[in-house]
Amino acid sequence: MSTRQLTIDEAHPTVGAPQAGAPTAEPAGRLVADRYRLRSLLGRGGMGRVWLAEDEVLRRSVALKQILLNGLRSAAMRAEAWERAVREARAAARVDHVGAVDIYDIVEDDQCPWIVMEPLSGRTLLETLKAEGPLPVDEVTRVGLCLLDVLQATHEAGVVHLDVKPSNVHLCDDTRVVLTDFGVACDIDDVPSATDTFAGSPGYAAPERVDSGEFGPASDLYSLGATLFAAVEGRPPFDRGSVHATFTAVVNDAPAPFQHAGPLRPVIEGLLAKDPGRRLSADQARAALRDA
């Protein structure tokens, strides 16, 4: 690794996310923004919680992503988290593709932002792996092709996702594969600075992001490769138990040994190339997956 300073918070699954603290759960039945009735808690993470709710105006189910600000230490940090929530909603809304979660609105309630989204059936890829173990090669191939399509649409919309990982891939009951959580997404044309805080998931981040802060569409393809590795092998390719050890492995080490990938191994290795210039493009990866 280079001597570039990585400003990170090891306590969070997604490094660089605002610290939410540990507030008590909102009561089911609460009305948010005079419109959305909370029904049940779907999940929680470092940045907030996701609720199933009822839109009492349009009379339809929605998902509400609640960005928690009360654990942040300063007004500046809360303002930054607000801006991050707006950027997330705008980035996701720019991607017009069946494989991207639909964004309906962003509202304010109790001085916190809430992103209003489509509700998704099924479960995440991470939940599926925890419940069932490694997926069959043909299913991983299908998921990979779907993610390639939505990533290509994301990049064509001028957005880089920067946090492709199993917990952000949703396998819907109708076989739809959806990429979620654009919380650390950036414009393709953004230029990182040396003082930028790293935001993302260490075991799935591309080496160029870790080493120099650089990113581009190829960074998402690397993360796709790490995600497909986890899907077919049942474990992340570079997890070393701590953030800094994992970062070092991402930059310097080969992935963990392949045991189940079979014909998927060449395409996963091509996506995990350390040099983004040698990494498979989306078109090359698609052709390799179809051949596999």
C-alpha positions as CSV (number, residue, x, y, z in Angstrom):
1,M,0.0,0.0,0.0
2,S,1.1,3.6,-0.6
3,T,1.6,6.1,2.2
4,R,-1.8,7.8,1.4
5,Q,-3.7,8.4,4.7
6,L,-6.9,6.4,5.0
7,T,-9.3,8.1,7.3
8,I,-11.6,5.3,8.4
9,D,-13.9,4.1,11.2
10,E,-13.3,0.4,11.8
11,A,-16.6,0.1,13.7
12,H,-18.8,0.2,10.7
13,P,-19.5,-2.5,8.1
14,T,-19.5,0.3,5.5
15,V,-16.4,2.4,6.3
16,G,-16.9,6.1,6.2
17,A,-20.6,6.0,6.9
18,P,-21.9,8.5,9.5
19,Q,-22.1,7.1,13.0
20,A,-25.7,6.6,13.9
21,G,-25.4,5.8,17.6
22,A,-27.8,3.3,19.1
23,P,-31.2,5.1,19.5
24,T,-34.3,3.1,20.4
25,A,-36.4,1.8,17.5
26,E,-39.2,4.0,16.2
27,P,-42.6,2.6,17.1
28,A,-44.6,0.8,14.4
29,G,-47.6,2.9,13.5
30,R,-45.7,6.2,13.6
31,L,-46.7,8.6,10.8
32,V,-43.6,10.0,9.0
33,A,-43.9,13.4,7.2
34,D,-47.7,13.3,7.7
35,R,-47.9,10.6,5.0
36,Y,-46.0,7.4,5.6
37,R,-47.2,5.0,8.3
38,L,-44.4,2.7,9.6
39,R,-45.3,-1.0,9.6
40,S,-42.2,-3.0,10.4
41,L,-38.4,-2.7,10.6
42,L,-36.7,-4.4,7.6
43,G,-33.1,-3.9,8.5
44,R,-30.5,-1.6,10.1
45,G,-26.9,-0.6,9.4
46,G,-24.3,2.0,10.2
47,M,-26.2,4.8,8.6
48,G,-29.7,4.1,9.7
49,R,-32.7,1.8,9.3
50,V,-35.0,0.7,6.6
51,W,-38.7,0.4,7.3
52,L,-41.7,-1.1,5.5
53,A,-44.4,1.6,5.5
54,E,-47.7,2.5,3.9
55,D,-48.1,5.6,1.8
56,E,-51.5,6.8,3.1
57,V,-52.0,9.2,0.2
58,L,-51.4,6.8,-2.7
59,R,-52.3,3.8,-0.6
60,R,-49.3,1.6,-1.5
61,S,-46.5,0.0,0.3
62,V,-43.1,1.8,0.3
63,A,-39.7,1.3,1.9
64,L,-38.4,4.2,4.0
65,K,-34.6,4.5,4.6
66,Q,-34.2,6.5,7.8
67,I,-30.9,8.4,8.0
68,L,-30.1,8.7,11.7
69,L,-28.4,12.0,12.7
70,N,-28.8,12.1,16.5
71,G,-25.6,10.1,17.1
72,L,-23.4,12.6,15.1
73,R,-21.1,14.8,17.1
74,S,-21.5,18.2,15.5
75,A,-23.7,20.3,13.3
76,A,-21.2,20.0,10.5
77,M,-21.3,16.2,10.6
78,R,-25.1,16.3,10.6
79,A,-25.2,18.7,7.6
80,E,-22.7,16.4,5.8
81,A,-25.0,13.4,6.5
82,W,-28.0,15.3,5.1
83,E,-26.1,16.2,2.0
84,R,-25.0,12.5,1.6
85,A,-28.6,11.4,1.8
86,V,-29.6,13.9,-0.9
87,R,-26.7,12.7,-3.1
88,E,-27.7,9.1,-2.5
89,A,-31.3,9.7,-3.6
90,R,-30.3,11.7,-6.6
91,A,-27.7,9.2,-7.7
92,A,-30.1,6.3,-7.5
93,A,-32.9,8.3,-9.2
94,R,-30.6,8.9,-12.2
95,V,-30.3,5.2,-13.0
96,D,-33.3,4.2,-15.1
97,H,-33.0,0.4,-15.0
98,V,-35.0,-2.5,-13.7
99,G,-32.0,-3.6,-11.7
100,A,-31.7,-0.4,-9.8
101,V,-34.0,0.4,-6.8
102,D,-36.6,3.0,-7.6
103,I,-36.5,6.2,-5.6
104,Y,-39.8,8.0,-5.0
105,D,-38.9,10.9,-2.8
106,I,-36.8,12.3,0.1
107,V,-38.6,13.9,3.0
108,E,-37.8,15.4,6.4
109,D,-39.2,14.2,9.7
110,D,-37.9,14.9,13.2
111,Q,-34.9,16.7,11.6
112,C,-33.8,13.5,9.9
113,P,-33.9,12.7,6.1
114,W,-36.0,9.7,5.0
115,I,-35.6,8.3,1.5
116,V,-38.8,6.9,0.1
117,M,-38.1,3.8,-2.1
118,E,-39.9,0.9,-3.7
119,P,-40.2,-2.1,-1.4
120,L,-38.4,-5.2,-2.5
121,S,-39.5,-8.8,-1.9
122,G,-37.0,-11.6,-1.3
123,R,-33.7,-11.1,0.5
124,T,-30.2,-9.9,-0.1
125,L,-27.4,-12.0,-1.5
126,L,-25.7,-11.8,1.9
127,E,-28.8,-13.1,3.7
128,T,-29.1,-15.9,1.0
129,L,-25.4,-16.9,1.5
130,K,-25.8,-17.0,5.3
131,A,-28.9,-19.2,5.0
132,E,-27.9,-21.5,2.1
133,G,-24.2,-21.3,1.7
134,P,-22.4,-20.9,-1.7
135,L,-24.8,-20.6,-4.7
136,P,-24.6,-22.9,-7.7
137,V,-22.5,-21.7,-10.7
138,D,-25.5,-21.2,-12.9
139,E,-27.2,-19.0,-10.4
140,V,-24.1,-16.9,-9.8
141,T,-23.8,-16.5,-13.6
142,R,-27.3,-15.2,-13.8
143,V,-26.8,-12.8,-10.9
144,G,-23.5,-11.6,-12.5
145,L,-25.2,-10.9,-15.9
146,C,-28.0,-9.0,-14.2
147,L,-25.5,-6.9,-12.2
148,L,-23.4,-6.2,-15.2
149,D,-26.5,-4.8,-16.9
150,V,-27.4,-2.5,-14.1
151,L,-23.8,-1.4,-13.6
152,Q,-23.5,-0.5,-17.2
153,A,-26.7,1.6,-16.9
154,T,-25.4,3.2,-13.8
155,H,-22.1,4.2,-15.5
156,E,-24.0,5.5,-18.6
157,A,-26.0,7.7,-16.2
158,G,-22.7,9.2,-15.0
159,V,-22.6,7.5,-11.6
160,V,-20.1,5.1,-10.0
161,H,-21.7,3.0,-7.2
162,L,-18.6,2.3,-5.2
163,D,-20.2,-0.2,-2.8
164,V,-21.1,-3.3,-4.7
165,K,-21.2,-6.1,-2.2
166,P,-23.5,-9.0,-1.3
167,S,-25.6,-7.0,1.2
168,N,-26.3,-4.4,-1.5
169,V,-27.5,-7.0,-4.0
170,H,-31.2,-8.0,-3.6
171,L,-32.5,-11.2,-5.0
172,C,-36.2,-10.7,-5.4
173,D,-38.8,-13.4,-5.4
174,D,-39.6,-12.8,-9.0
175,T,-36.0,-13.5,-10.0
176,R,-35.2,-9.8,-10.4
177,V,-31.7,-8.8,-9.2
178,V,-31.6,-5.3,-7.8
179,L,-28.6,-3.1,-6.8
180,T,-29.4,-1.0,-3.8
181,D,-27.7,1.6,-1.5
182,F,-26.2,4.4,-3.5
183,G,-25.0,5.9,-0.2
184,V,-21.3,6.4,-1.2
185,A,-21.9,6.7,-5.0
186,C,-20.1,9.5,-6.9
187,D,-20.3,11.2,-10.2
188,I,-17.9,9.6,-12.7
189,D,-16.3,13.0,-13.2
190,D,-15.6,13.6,-9.5
191,V,-11.9,14.0,-8.7
192,P,-10.9,12.6,-5.3
193,S,-8.5,14.6,-3.1
194,A,-5.8,13.2,-0.9
195,T,-7.8,14.2,2.2
196,D,-11.0,12.4,1.2
197,T,-12.4,10.0,3.8
198,F,-12.6,6.4,2.4
199,A,-16.2,5.3,2.2
200,G,-17.1,1.8,1.3
201,S,-16.5,-1.8,2.3
202,P,-12.9,-2.8,2.7
203,G,-13.2,-6.4,1.4
204,Y,-15.0,-5.4,-1.8
205,A,-13.2,-2.1,-2.6
206,A,-10.9,-1.9,-5.7
207,P,-7.2,-1.6,-5.0
208,E,-6.9,1.8,-6.7
209,R,-9.5,3.2,-4.3
210,V,-7.5,1.9,-1.3
211,D,-4.1,2.8,-2.6
212,S,-4.6,6.3,-4.2
213,G,-8.3,7.2,-3.8
214,E,-8.8,6.9,-7.6
215,F,-12.0,5.4,-8.9
216,G,-14.0,4.8,-12.1
217,P,-16.4,2.3,-13.7
218,A,-13.6,-0.3,-13.5
219,S,-13.7,0.0,-9.7
220,D,-17.3,-1.2,-9.7
221,L,-16.4,-4.1,-11.9
222,Y,-13.7,-5.1,-9.4
223,S,-16.3,-5.0,-6.6
224,L,-18.6,-7.1,-8.9
225,G,-15.8,-9.7,-9.1
226,A,-15.4,-9.8,-5.3
227,T,-19.1,-10.2,-5.0
228,L,-19.3,-13.1,-7.4
229,F,-16.4,-14.7,-5.6
230,A,-18.3,-14.5,-2.4
231,A,-21.5,-15.8,-4.0
232,V,-19.9,-18.9,-5.5
233,E,-17.3,-19.6,-2.8
234,G,-19.3,-18.6,0.3
235,R,-16.7,-16.2,1.7
236,P,-15.2,-12.8,0.8
237,P,-12.0,-13.1,-1.3
238,F,-9.8,-10.8,0.9
239,D,-11.2,-10.7,4.4
240,R,-8.4,-10.8,7.0
241,G,-10.3,-10.0,10.1
242,S,-9.5,-6.3,10.4
243,V,-9.9,-3.3,8.2
244,H,-6.2,-2.5,7.7
245,A,-5.2,-6.1,7.1
246,T,-8.0,-6.5,4.6
247,F,-6.9,-3.3,2.8
248,T,-3.4,-4.7,2.6
249,A,-4.7,-7.9,1.1
250,V,-6.8,-6.1,-1.4
251,V,-3.8,-4.2,-2.7
252,N,-1.1,-6.9,-2.5
253,D,-2.5,-10.4,-2.3
254,A,-4.2,-12.9,-4.5
255,P,-7.8,-13.9,-3.6
256,A,-8.5,-16.8,-1.3
257,P,-8.2,-20.2,-3.1
258,F,-11.0,-21.1,-5.5
259,Q,-12.9,-24.3,-4.5
260,H,-16.4,-24.1,-6.2
261,A,-16.1,-21.5,-9.0
262,G,-15.3,-24.0,-11.8
263,P,-15.9,-22.3,-15.1
264,L,-16.4,-18.9,-13.4
265,R,-12.9,-18.7,-12.1
266,P,-11.4,-17.0,-15.2
267,V,-14.0,-14.2,-15.3
268,I,-13.7,-13.6,-11.6
269,E,-9.9,-13.5,-11.8
270,G,-10.3,-11.1,-14.7
271,L,-12.5,-8.8,-12.7
272,L,-10.2,-8.9,-9.7
273,A,-7.1,-7.8,-11.7
274,K,-5.2,-5.3,-9.5
275,D,-4.5,-3.0,-12.4
276,P,-7.8,-1.4,-13.6
277,G,-6.2,-1.2,-17.1
278,R,-5.9,-5.0,-17.2
279,R,-9.3,-5.6,-15.6
280,L,-12.1,-7.1,-17.7
281,S,-14.5,-4.5,-19.2
282,A,-18.3,-5.0,-18.8
283,D,-18.6,-6.3,-22.3
284,Q,-15.7,-8.8,-21.9
285,A,-17.1,-9.9,-18.5
286,R,-20.5,-10.4,-20.1
287,A,-19.1,-12.6,-22.9
288,A,-17.0,-14.6,-20.4
289,L,-20.0,-15.2,-18.2
290,R,-22.1,-16.4,-21.2
291,D,-19.3,-18.7,-22.2
292,A,-19.1,-20.1,-18.7
